[in-house]
Amino acid sequence: MLIIKRNMNVEVGNLVSGLGKVMGRHGMDAVNDKGERLKEVCGFNETVITGTIFPHKEIHKQTWVSPNGRTNNQVDHILVNSKFRTQES
């Protein structure tokens, strides 16, 4: 089993069509260029961004908060082989 856990400073957003094998629909809204690249890499390497698969309260999705408390992002991710993906409940 391959597990990659890292602070990637990557914002992957929510599920958009065609990426169901790479992520779920429960990420935060923000997405950046690094996030788009990570999704491509996950698709190529058959890995899944696990923090987006199951629903969480917004406060639990946030892995980084700016010093002034105004900006929240989900930038830390765990990737696993897609063959170990469970379906959302």
N, C-alpha and C positions, 0 to 999 in steps of 0.2 A: 504494500500500500504506500503510495506517495502522498505525503502531506507537506505543504509549503505554507508556513506561517510567517508573515512579515509585515512590517510597517512600510508600505509601498508608496505612500502619498499619492494614491490613485483613487479617483472617484469614478465608480462604475455605473451609477444611476440605477434606474429600474429596468426591468425586462422590456426589450423591444422585440418586434417580430423577428423570428429566425435565430434567436439566441437562447432558446429554451434549454438547449443541452449544456450551455455554459453558465447560466445564472437563473435566478428566480425573479419574481416580480416585487420583492420586498426590500430592495435597496433604497437608499435615499435618492432624492430627485437629481442631485448634481452629478454631472459627468464631465470629464476632461479628456484631453488628448491621450494622456497616459492610460486612462480607463478604457478608451477605445482600443488601444494597443494591447492591453492586458486581455480584453475579451477575445481579440484575434489570436493571441498566444494560447489562451485556454482552449479555444476551438481547435487549433492545430495540434495541441498536446493532449487533447481529450481530458481536460480538467474542469472542475466546477468551482465557482466562487460561492462558498457555502453560506456566507452571511446574508445572502440575498434569497435563500430558498424558503425560509420559514418566516412568518410574521413576528415582528417584535414591536414593542413600544418605541416611539421615536427616540426617546432618551437612551434606550439600550442599543440603538443602531449607531449612535454617535461614538466615534473612537478618537475624535480630536475636537477640542473646543478652543477657540481663539482666546488670547489673554483677556480681551475685553468682554468675552462671553456672548458676542453677537453672531459669530459664525461657528457653525457646527458641521462637521463632515464625517463621512465614513471612509477612512483612508487606510485602515488596517484590515487585512483580509487573510482568510485561510482557504487554500486551494487543495482539493483532493481529486483523485482519479474519478472520472465520471462513472466508472462501473460500480463505485461505492455510493453513488448518489441515491438518496431516498426521495420519495415523492413528498410534496408538501401535503400537509393534512388539512 
